[in-house]
Amino acid sequence: MKIRKFPFGYEMRMGKICVKERESTLVKQIFQRYSEGVSYNQIVGILSNQPIPYRKNDQPWNKNMVARILQDERYTGTKEFPLVIDLGLFQEVQRKRPQTGGTSKNDKEVRQLRELVVCSRCNSQMMKRAKANWFCPVCGERSVKLEDQALLEGIQNLLLSITQEKECIMEPSQPHREYRDLETQLEQLLSKPGQDEARAKELALALAEAQLADIDSKRYETLRIRSLLKKQGEQSMEANQIRMIVKTVYLHPDGSLSLKLKNGQTIEGGIPS
Protein backbone atom coordinates (compact mmCIF):
# COMPACT_ATOMS: atom_id res chain seq x y z
CA MET A 1 0.00 0.00 0.00
CA LYS A 2 1.39 3.38 -1.00
CA ILE A 3 1.69 5.94 1.80
CA ARG A 4 1.24 9.60 0.86
CA LYS A 5 4.47 11.63 0.95
CA PHE A 6 2.60 14.95 0.74
CA PRO A 7 -0.76 16.19 2.01
CA PHE A 8 -3.74 15.49 -0.22
CA GLY A 9 -3.86 18.29 -2.80
CA TYR A 10 -0.10 18.62 -3.35
CA GLU A 11 2.47 16.91 -5.56
CA MET A 12 6.15 17.24 -6.41
CA ARG A 13 6.98 18.68 -9.84
CA MET A 14 10.50 19.56 -11.01
CA GLY A 15 11.76 19.34 -7.43
CA LYS A 16 9.12 21.74 -6.10
CA ILE A 17 5.92 21.09 -4.10
CA CYS A 18 3.00 22.31 -6.22
CA VAL A 19 -0.78 22.36 -5.98
CA LYS A 20 -2.44 19.31 -7.54
CA GLU A 21 -5.48 20.90 -9.12
CA ARG A 22 -8.17 18.20 -8.92
CA GLU A 23 -7.26 17.19 -5.37
CA SER A 24 -6.94 20.78 -4.16
CA THR A 25 -10.42 21.50 -5.52
CA LEU A 26 -11.72 18.72 -3.28
CA VAL A 27 -9.81 20.18 -0.32
CA LYS A 28 -11.54 23.53 -0.85
CA GLN A 29 -14.92 21.80 -1.06
CA ILE A 30 -14.27 19.87 2.17
CA PHE A 31 -13.41 23.04 4.08
CA GLN A 32 -16.36 24.94 2.59
CA ARG A 33 -18.90 22.19 3.30
CA TYR A 34 -17.67 21.76 6.85
CA SER A 35 -17.85 25.50 7.51
CA GLU A 36 -21.48 25.34 6.33
CA GLY A 37 -22.30 22.72 8.96
CA VAL A 38 -22.04 19.55 6.87
CA SER A 39 -21.04 16.59 9.11
CA TYR A 40 -18.05 14.29 8.72
CA ASN A 41 -20.29 11.41 7.61
CA GLN A 42 -22.06 13.57 5.05
CA ILE A 43 -18.75 14.78 3.63
CA VAL A 44 -17.53 11.17 3.39
CA GLY A 45 -20.72 10.32 1.50
CA ILE A 46 -20.10 13.14 -0.97
CA LEU A 47 -16.46 12.13 -1.48
CA SER A 48 -17.41 8.49 -1.97
CA ASN A 49 -19.55 9.45 -4.97
CA GLN A 50 -16.74 11.08 -6.93
CA PRO A 51 -13.77 9.41 -8.70
CA ILE A 52 -10.75 10.93 -6.91
CA PRO A 53 -9.39 8.64 -4.14
CA TYR A 54 -7.42 9.79 -1.11
CA ARG A 55 -4.72 7.31 -2.10
CA LYS A 56 -3.95 5.55 -5.34
CA ASN A 57 -5.00 2.16 -3.97
CA ASP A 58 -8.66 3.26 -4.09
CA GLN A 59 -9.18 2.81 -0.33
CA PRO A 60 -12.64 4.24 0.45
CA TRP A 61 -12.86 7.71 1.97
CA ASN A 62 -13.44 7.79 5.73
CA LYS A 63 -13.77 10.27 8.60
CA ASN A 64 -10.08 10.00 9.52
CA MET A 65 -9.06 11.24 6.09
CA VAL A 66 -11.49 14.18 6.26
CA ALA A 67 -10.31 15.06 9.79
CA ARG A 68 -6.66 15.08 8.72
CA ILE A 69 -7.38 17.44 5.85
CA LEU A 70 -9.39 19.81 8.05
CA GLN A 71 -6.68 20.07 10.71
CA ASP A 72 -3.69 20.50 8.36
CA GLU A 73 -2.44 24.08 8.66
CA ARG A 74 -0.15 23.67 5.64
CA TYR A 75 -3.13 24.35 3.37
CA THR A 76 -2.99 28.01 4.49
CA GLY A 77 0.43 28.36 2.83
CA THR A 78 3.96 27.90 4.20
CA LYS A 79 7.47 28.32 2.85
CA GLU A 80 7.23 24.86 1.25
CA PHE A 81 3.50 24.47 0.57
CA PRO A 82 1.49 26.83 -1.68
CA LEU A 83 -1.75 28.32 -0.35
CA VAL A 84 -4.93 26.33 -0.95
CA ILE A 85 -7.23 27.52 1.87
CA ASP A 86 -7.70 31.10 3.06
CA LEU A 87 -6.52 31.54 6.65
CA GLY A 88 -9.89 32.95 7.70
CA LEU A 89 -11.75 29.87 6.46
CA PHE A 90 -9.21 27.57 8.13
CA GLN A 91 -9.62 29.34 11.47
CA GLU A 92 -13.41 29.23 11.18
CA VAL A 93 -13.26 25.47 10.64
CA GLN A 94 -10.94 25.01 13.63
CA ARG A 95 -13.44 26.85 15.86
CA LYS A 96 -16.22 24.55 14.72
CA ARG A 97 -14.35 21.25 14.85
CA PRO A 98 -14.52 20.69 18.63
CA GLN A 99 -18.33 20.95 18.50
CA THR A 100 -18.97 18.91 15.38
CA GLY A 101 -15.84 16.87 14.83
CA GLY A 102 -15.67 13.14 15.34
CA THR A 103 -12.12 12.60 16.52
CA SER A 104 -12.46 12.33 20.31
CA LYS A 105 -12.19 8.54 20.20
CA ASN A 106 -9.04 8.78 18.09
CA ASP A 107 -7.55 11.29 20.53
CA LYS A 108 -7.99 8.74 23.33
CA GLU A 109 -6.40 6.04 21.17
CA VAL A 110 -3.38 8.20 20.38
CA ARG A 111 -2.74 8.82 24.07
CA GLN A 112 -2.31 5.06 24.47
CA LEU A 113 0.26 5.00 21.68
CA ARG A 114 2.43 7.98 22.65
CA GLU A 115 4.53 5.90 25.06
CA LEU A 116 5.63 3.75 22.09
CA VAL A 117 7.15 6.72 20.23
CA VAL A 118 10.95 6.94 20.47
CA CYS A 119 13.71 8.97 18.84
CA SER A 120 15.07 7.23 15.75
CA ARG A 121 18.62 8.33 16.64
CA CYS A 122 19.04 7.48 20.32
CA ASN A 123 15.99 5.28 21.09
CA SER A 124 14.86 7.57 23.92
CA GLN A 125 11.16 8.19 24.43
CA MET A 126 9.96 11.26 22.55
CA MET A 127 8.04 13.99 24.36
CA LYS A 128 5.19 16.05 22.93
CA ARG A 129 4.83 19.77 23.39
CA ALA A 130 1.85 21.91 22.43
CA LYS A 131 1.02 22.42 18.73
CA ALA A 132 1.97 18.83 17.86
CA ASN A 133 5.74 19.37 18.33
CA TRP A 134 7.65 16.25 19.35
CA PHE A 135 11.21 16.43 20.67
CA CYS A 136 13.87 14.16 22.16
CA PRO A 137 14.90 15.24 25.70
CA VAL A 138 18.08 13.16 25.58
CA CYS A 139 19.92 13.80 22.31
CA GLY A 140 18.31 17.18 21.64
CA GLU A 141 17.05 16.19 18.20
CA ARG A 142 15.21 19.10 16.62
CA SER A 143 11.47 19.38 17.09
CA VAL A 144 9.30 17.34 14.72
CA LYS A 145 5.74 18.44 14.02
CA LEU A 146 3.29 15.54 13.87
CA GLU A 147 -0.40 15.81 14.60
CA ASP A 148 -1.98 13.11 16.77
CA GLN A 149 -4.28 12.06 13.95
CA ALA A 150 -1.30 11.73 11.58
CA LEU A 151 0.51 9.56 14.14
CA LEU A 152 -2.44 7.20 14.55
CA GLU A 153 -3.20 6.87 10.87
CA GLY A 154 0.49 6.60 9.96
CA ILE A 155 0.79 3.53 12.21
CA GLN A 156 -2.47 2.12 10.86
CA ASN A 157 -1.29 2.58 7.26
CA LEU A 158 2.04 0.84 7.87
CA LEU A 159 0.27 -2.15 9.41
CA LEU A 160 -2.25 -2.19 6.59
CA SER A 161 0.59 -2.19 4.04
CA ILE A 162 2.10 -5.38 5.46
CA THR A 163 -1.37 -6.95 5.70
CA GLN A 164 -1.86 -6.40 1.96
CA GLU A 165 1.68 -7.54 1.09
CA LYS A 166 2.15 -10.79 2.97
CA GLU A 167 5.73 -11.17 1.75
CA CYS A 168 6.60 -8.18 3.97
CA ILE A 169 5.93 -10.31 7.05
CA MET A 170 9.15 -11.98 8.07
CA GLU A 171 8.98 -15.70 7.46
CA PRO A 172 9.54 -17.94 10.47
CA SER A 173 13.07 -19.28 10.72
CA GLN A 174 13.90 -22.48 8.87
CA PRO A 175 13.66 -25.73 10.86
CA HIS A 176 16.83 -26.85 12.58
CA ARG A 177 18.85 -29.57 10.88
CA GLU A 178 17.92 -32.03 13.65
CA TYR A 179 14.25 -31.30 12.96
CA ARG A 180 14.68 -32.04 9.22
CA ASP A 181 16.75 -35.18 9.86
CA LEU A 182 14.06 -36.62 12.16
CA GLU A 183 11.36 -35.91 9.58
CA THR A 184 13.40 -37.71 6.90
CA GLN A 185 14.06 -40.71 9.11
CA LEU A 186 10.40 -41.02 10.07
CA GLU A 187 9.24 -40.73 6.44
CA GLN A 188 11.74 -43.39 5.33
CA LEU A 189 10.71 -45.73 8.14
CA LEU A 190 6.98 -45.36 7.44
CA SER A 191 7.50 -45.98 3.72
CA LYS A 192 9.03 -49.42 4.34
CA PRO A 193 6.91 -52.56 4.57
CA GLY A 194 6.86 -54.24 7.96
CA GLN A 195 7.76 -51.01 9.72
CA ASP A 196 9.18 -51.02 13.24
CA GLU A 197 6.30 -49.48 15.24
CA ALA A 198 8.39 -48.97 18.38
CA ARG A 199 11.08 -47.13 16.40
CA ALA A 200 8.41 -45.09 14.55
CA LYS A 201 6.88 -44.05 17.87
CA GLU A 202 10.30 -43.10 19.22
CA LEU A 203 11.04 -40.96 16.15
CA ALA A 204 7.60 -39.33 16.26
CA LEU A 205 8.08 -38.32 19.90
CA ALA A 206 11.57 -36.99 19.18
CA LEU A 207 10.21 -35.01 16.20
CA ALA A 208 7.42 -33.50 18.31
CA GLU A 209 9.95 -32.44 20.93
CA ALA A 210 12.20 -30.88 18.27
CA GLN A 211 9.26 -29.02 16.73
CA LEU A 212 8.31 -27.60 20.11
CA ALA A 213 11.87 -26.48 20.76
CA ASP A 214 12.00 -24.89 17.29
CA ILE A 215 9.21 -22.43 18.16
CA ASP A 216 11.36 -19.76 19.81
CA SER A 217 10.01 -16.42 20.97
CA LYS A 218 10.58 -14.56 17.68
CA ARG A 219 9.05 -17.37 15.66
CA TYR A 220 6.05 -17.44 18.00
CA GLU A 221 5.59 -13.67 17.73
CA THR A 222 5.82 -13.85 13.93
CA LEU A 223 3.11 -16.49 13.77
CA ARG A 224 0.96 -14.54 16.24
CA ILE A 225 1.34 -11.28 14.26
CA ARG A 226 0.45 -13.07 11.02
CA SER A 227 -2.68 -14.42 12.64
CA LEU A 228 -3.75 -11.03 14.03
CA LEU A 229 -3.20 -9.24 10.70
CA LYS A 230 -5.04 -11.93 8.76
CA LYS A 231 -7.99 -11.68 11.16
CA GLN A 232 -8.07 -7.88 10.89
CA GLY A 233 -8.05 -7.85 7.09
CA GLU A 234 -8.10 -4.36 5.56
CA GLN A 235 -9.80 -2.65 8.50
CA SER A 236 -7.84 0.00 10.41
CA MET A 237 -6.58 -1.23 13.77
CA GLU A 238 -7.47 0.42 17.04
CA ALA A 239 -4.88 1.31 19.67
CA ASN A 240 -5.27 -1.86 21.75
CA GLN A 241 -4.79 -4.01 18.63
CA ILE A 242 -1.76 -1.96 17.55
CA ARG A 243 -0.14 -2.48 20.95
CA MET A 244 -0.48 -6.25 20.53
CA ILE A 245 1.70 -6.08 17.40
CA VAL A 246 3.95 -3.00 17.67
CA LYS A 247 6.78 -2.75 20.18
CA THR A 248 8.24 0.62 19.14
CA VAL A 249 7.29 3.56 16.89
CA TYR A 250 10.37 5.39 15.57
CA LEU A 251 9.87 9.08 14.77
CA HIS A 252 12.47 10.37 12.30
CA PRO A 253 13.69 13.98 11.93
CA ASP A 254 11.75 14.40 8.66
CA GLY A 255 8.50 13.36 10.36
CA SER A 256 8.40 9.88 8.86
CA LEU A 257 7.58 6.80 10.93
CA SER A 258 8.89 3.27 11.11
CA LEU A 259 7.76 0.44 13.35
CA LYS A 260 9.50 -2.31 15.25
CA LEU A 261 7.12 -5.23 15.59
CA LYS A 262 7.16 -7.56 18.58
CA ASN A 263 8.99 -10.19 16.55
CA GLY A 264 11.90 -7.76 16.05
CA GLN A 265 11.07 -6.93 12.43
CA THR A 266 11.27 -3.28 11.35
CA ILE A 267 8.71 -1.80 8.93
CA GLU A 268 9.82 1.35 7.13
CA GLY A 269 7.28 3.94 6.02
CA GLY A 270 6.72 7.36 4.51
CA ILE A 271 5.82 10.75 5.94
CA PRO A 272 2.24 10.86 7.27
CA SER A 273 0.20 13.57 5.60
RAFENQUI-V324274 format. One record per residue. N is the residue number from 0. PHI is phi in radians with two decimals (* if undefined). Layout:
BEGIN
[[N PHI] [N PHI]]
END
This chain:
BEGIN
[[0 *] [1 -1.38] [2 -1.75] [3 -1.08] [4 -1.63] [5 -2.34] [6 -1.01] [7 -0.96] [8 1.87] [9 -2.19] [10 -2.66] [11 -1.68] [12 -2.35] [13 0.93] [14 1.33] [15 -2.28] [16 -1.32] [17 -2.20] [18 -1.27] [19 -1.69] [20 -0.96] [21 -1.12] [22 -1.21] [23 -1.15] [24 -1.09] [25 -1.13] [26 -1.01] [27 -1.08] [28 -1.15] [29 -1.08] [30 -1.10] [31 -1.14] [32 -1.08] [33 -1.14] [34 -1.12] [35 -1.51] [36 1.73] [37 -1.25] [38 -1.36] [39 -0.97] [40 -1.09] [41 -1.19] [42 -1.12] [43 -1.04] [44 -1.06] [45 -1.12] [46 -1.16] [47 -1.23] [48 -1.78] [49 -2.27] [50 -1.47] [51 -1.55] [52 -1.48] [53 -1.21] [54 -2.26] [55 -1.25] [56 -1.48] [57 1.14] [58 -1.05] [59 -1.04] [60 -1.10] [61 -2.53] [62 -1.11] [63 -1.07] [64 -1.13] [65 -1.09] [66 -1.07] [67 -1.16] [68 -1.14] [69 -1.18] [70 -1.73] [71 -1.50] [72 -1.22] [73 -1.11] [74 -1.14] [75 -1.46] [76 1.71] [77 -2.35] [78 -1.06] [79 -1.66] [80 -1.92] [81 -1.13] [82 -1.20] [83 -2.10] [84 -2.06] [85 -1.05] [86 -1.02] [87 -1.08] [88 -1.16] [89 -1.04] [90 -1.15] [91 -1.07] [92 -1.14] [93 -1.12] [94 -1.18] [95 -1.50] [96 -1.00] [97 -1.06] [98 -1.46] [99 -2.06] [100 -1.27] [101 -2.13] [102 -1.89] [103 -1.08] [104 -1.12] [105 -1.13] [106 -1.03] [107 -1.13] [108 -1.12] [109 -1.08] [110 -1.04] [111 -1.31] [112 -1.71] [113 -1.03] [114 -1.20] [115 -1.49] [116 -1.43] [117 -2.24] [118 -1.22] [119 -1.25] [120 -1.67] [121 -2.12] [122 1.18] [123 -1.46] [124 -1.14] [125 -1.37] [126 -1.96] [127 -2.05] [128 -1.59] [129 -1.16] [130 1.06] [131 1.14] [132 -1.61] [133 -1.74] [134 -2.58] [135 -1.74] [136 -1.35] [137 -1.73] [138 -1.64] [139 1.27] [140 -0.97] [141 -1.03] [142 -1.10] [143 -2.06] [144 -1.56] [145 -2.63] [146 -1.16] [147 -0.98] [148 -1.10] [149 -1.17] [150 -1.08] [151 -1.06] [152 -1.26] [153 -1.07] [154 -1.14] [155 -1.02] [156 -1.17] [157 -1.12] [158 -1.19] [159 -1.14] [160 -1.12] [161 -1.41] [162 -1.20] [163 -1.34] [164 -2.07] [165 -1.07] [166 -1.18] [167 -1.29] [168 -1.38] [169 -1.05] [170 -1.19] [171 -1.01] [172 -1.05] [173 -1.17] [174 -1.02] [175 -1.11] [176 -1.04] [177 -1.05] [178 -1.02] [179 -1.16] [180 -1.09] [181 -1.15] [182 -1.07] [183 -1.11] [184 -1.08] [185 -1.16] [186 -1.10] [187 -1.13] [188 -1.15] [189 -1.24] [190 -1.45] [191 -1.55] [192 -1.22] [193 1.10] [194 -1.11] [195 -1.46] [196 -1.11] [197 -1.12] [198 -1.19] [199 -1.09] [200 -1.13] [201 -1.10] [202 -1.17] [203 -1.11] [204 -1.15] [205 -1.14] [206 -1.14] [207 -1.07] [208 -1.14] [209 -1.16] [210 -1.10] [211 -1.12] [212 -1.19] [213 -1.27] [214 -1.47] [215 -1.39] [216 -1.09] [217 -1.16] [218 -1.12] [219 -1.07] [220 -1.09] [221 -1.07] [222 -1.14] [223 -1.16] [224 -1.10] [225 -0.99] [226 -1.13] [227 -1.12] [228 -1.19] [229 -1.10] [230 -1.16] [231 -1.28] [232 1.18] [233 -1.72] [234 -1.44] [235 -1.16] [236 -1.45] [237 -1.55] [238 -1.02] [239 -1.14] [240 -1.26] [241 -1.04] [242 -1.18] [243 -1.34] [244 -1.99] [245 -1.70] [246 -1.61] [247 -2.52] [248 -1.96] [249 -1.57] [250 -1.84] [251 -1.61] [252 -1.00] [253 -1.52] [254 1.58] [255 -1.37] [256 -2.08] [257 -2.47] [258 -2.09] [259 -1.87] [260 -1.39] [261 -1.28] [262 -1.68] [263 1.61] [264 -1.35] [265 -1.84] [266 -1.98] [267 -1.52] [268 -2.46] [269 -1.79] [270 -1.59] [271 -1.03] [272 -2.19]]
END
